[in-house]
């Protein structure tokens, strides 16, 4: 599991995917989210604006990221 630090209290899901390097472009992140390929804390998430906080675990294509 990769640990990704953020400098704010929360971050939107699509922005996190770009920040972590899981998606190279915002449009790529949008597609992953819309197609149900992203899980947040074990649940499929289809909202790009889902707010994430420290401790959340995001999974995309078998790779897990923890926000620290």
Backbone as CSV, one residue per row, in Angstrom:
resi,resn,N_x,N_y,N_z,CA_x,CA_y,CA_z,C_x,C_y,C_z
1,UNK,0.849,-1.180,0.000,0.000,0.000,0.000,0.894,1.243,0.000
2,UNK,0.581,2.153,-0.898,1.334,3.407,-0.971,0.696,4.432,-0.048
3,UNK,1.526,5.142,0.692,1.032,6.199,1.567,1.271,7.533,0.868
4,UNK,0.194,8.305,0.722,0.244,9.577,0.010,-0.135,10.692,0.981
5,UNK,0.762,11.642,1.166,0.492,12.772,2.051,-0.227,13.891,1.316
6,UNK,-1.152,14.531,2.015,-1.822,15.712,1.461,-1.572,16.881,2.409
7,UNK,-1.627,18.085,1.863,-1.324,19.280,2.646,-2.564,20.003,3.146
8,UNK,-3.732,19.439,2.884,-4.995,20.043,3.298,-5.762,19.028,4.133
9,UNK,-6.871,19.474,4.723,-7.672,18.554,5.528,-8.427,17.554,4.680
10,UNK,-8.772,17.954,3.443,-9.502,17.054,2.550,-9.092,17.320,1.116
11,UNK,-9.387,16.345,0.252,-9.089,16.468,-1.169,-10.168,15.718,-1.929
12,UNK,-10.545,16.236,-3.087,-11.555,15.555,-3.907,-10.935,14.323,-4.552
13,UNK,-11.766,13.333,-4.788,-11.303,12.057,-5.328,-10.566,12.222,-6.649
14,UNK,-11.131,12.988,-7.587,-10.460,13.133,-8.880,-9.110,13.830,-8.736
15,UNK,-9.038,14.825,-7.863,-7.771,15.526,-7.627,-6.760,14.583,-6.968
16,UNK,-7.233,13.721,-6.075,-6.323,12.778,-5.422,-5.713,11.811,-6.426
17,UNK,-6.508,11.326,-7.364,-5.985,10.377,-8.349,-4.864,11.014,-9.167
18,UNK,-5.009,12.293,-9.493,-3.934,13.004,-10.202,-2.743,13.223,-9.282
19,UNK,-2.988,13.685,-8.052,-1.932,13.986,-7.083,-1.070,12.750,-6.801
20,UNK,-1.713,11.599,-6.684,-0.995,10.363,-6.344,-0.273,9.756,-7.539
21,UNK,-0.629,10.205,-8.748,-0.036,9.635,-9.946,-0.799,8.437,-10.477
22,UNK,-1.922,8.097,-9.848,-2.735,6.973,-10.315,-3.358,7.283,-11.670
23,UNK,-3.615,8.566,-11.921,-4.137,9.020,-13.216,-3.248,10.172,-13.679
24,UNK,-2.893,10.175,-14.936,-2.003,11.229,-15.425,-2.748,12.507,-15.767
25,UNK,-4.026,12.402,-16.091,-4.840,13.562,-16.442,-6.147,13.542,-15.668
26,UNK,-6.729,14.720,-15.482,-8.027,14.792,-14.817,-9.098,14.045,-15.582
27,UNK,-9.011,14.105,-16.914,-10.010,13.399,-17.722,-9.880,11.888,-17.554
28,UNK,-8.665,11.418,-17.362,-8.442,9.990,-17.125,-9.043,9.589,-15.776
29,UNK,-8.837,10.411,-14.752,-9.407,10.151,-13.429,-10.928,10.105,-13.507
30,UNK,-11.507,11.033,-14.262,-12.961,11.099,-14.415,-13.503,9.793,-15.000
31,UNK,-12.829,9.264,-16.007,-13.270,8.023,-16.649,-13.184,6.853,-15.668
32,UNK,-12.067,6.747,-14.947,-11.927,5.661,-13.967,-13.060,5.702,-12.952
33,UNK,-13.387,6.900,-12.472,-14.430,7.051,-11.456,-15.796,6.709,-12.044
34,UNK,-16.117,7.262,-13.212,-17.427,7.031,-13.833,-17.655,5.564,-14.164
35,UNK,-16.589,4.850,-14.517,-16.731,3.442,-14.891,-16.684,2.494,-13.689
36,UNK,-16.651,3.054,-12.477,-16.703,2.234,-11.269,-15.430,1.473,-10.977
37,UNK,-14.296,1.988,-11.441,-13.020,1.308,-11.240,-12.317,1.721,-9.949
38,UNK,-12.867,2.701,-9.239,-12.221,3.236,-8.040,-13.017,2.829,-6.806
39,UNK,-12.311,2.355,-5.789,-12.941,2.047,-4.505,-12.379,2.994,-3.450
40,UNK,-13.267,3.444,-2.563,-12.874,4.244,-1.408,-13.310,3.475,-0.172
41,UNK,-12.353,3.112,0.652,-12.625,2.332,1.866,-13.426,1.065,1.556
42,UNK,-13.075,0.413,0.436,-13.671,-0.865,0.074,-14.971,-0.785,-0.713
43,UNK,-15.500,0.419,-0.924,-16.762,0.596,-1.641,-16.510,1.295,-2.975
44,UNK,-17.167,0.845,-4.044,-17.041,1.515,-5.339,-17.585,2.933,-5.214
45,UNK,-16.816,3.894,-5.707,-17.204,5.307,-5.631,-17.303,5.887,-7.028
46,UNK,-18.451,6.484,-7.351,-18.665,7.051,-8.685,-18.814,8.566,-8.654
47,UNK,-18.567,9.185,-7.503,-18.663,10.647,-7.394,-17.259,11.247,-7.447
48,UNK,-17.003,12.049,-8.488,-15.687,12.691,-8.632,-15.385,13.626,-7.477
49,UNK,-16.412,14.267,-6.950,-16.227,15.255,-5.898,-16.198,14.685,-4.497
50,UNK,-16.212,13.380,-4.372,-16.160,12.744,-3.041,-14.965,13.297,-2.287
51,UNK,-15.212,13.817,-1.097,-14.147,14.401,-0.302,-13.440,13.303,0.493
52,UNK,-12.135,13.279,0.381,-11.316,12.297,1.083,-10.563,12.983,2.211
53,UNK,-10.333,12.241,3.280,-9.588,12.760,4.427,-8.508,11.763,4.812
54,UNK,-7.618,12.188,5.697,-6.537,11.309,6.147,-7.121,10.023,6.723
55,UNK,-6.509,8.907,6.362,-6.976,7.604,6.817,-7.801,6.871,5.772
56,UNK,-8.333,7.594,4.774,-9.097,6.937,3.708,-8.167,6.084,2.854
57,UNK,-8.701,4.972,2.366,-7.944,4.074,1.495,-8.639,4.028,0.144
58,UNK,-7.864,4.329,-0.890,-8.372,4.380,-2.252,-7.725,3.239,-3.020
59,UNK,-8.502,2.532,-3.827,-7.969,1.429,-4.621,-8.322,1.637,-6.087
60,UNK,-7.314,1.470,-6.936,-7.502,1.576,-8.378,-6.599,0.555,-9.048
61,UNK,-7.185,-0.304,-9.860,-6.441,-1.316,-10.626,-5.509,-2.144,-9.750
62,UNK,-5.997,-2.534,-8.582,-5.237,-3.413,-7.709,-4.210,-2.729,-6.824
63,UNK,-4.032,-1.423,-6.977,-3.093,-0.685,-6.130,-3.881,0.102,-5.101
64,UNK,-3.438,0.031,-3.848,-4.108,0.747,-2.769,-3.244,1.930,-2.335
65,UNK,-3.934,3.034,-2.038,-3.293,4.259,-1.580,-3.954,4.671,-0.267
66,UNK,-3.149,5.008,0.719,-3.690,5.520,1.990,-3.308,6.974,2.120
67,UNK,-4.288,7.794,2.472,-4.015,9.216,2.671,-3.466,9.413,4.071
68,UNK,-2.308,10.059,4.139,-1.674,10.316,5.442,-1.412,11.802,5.603
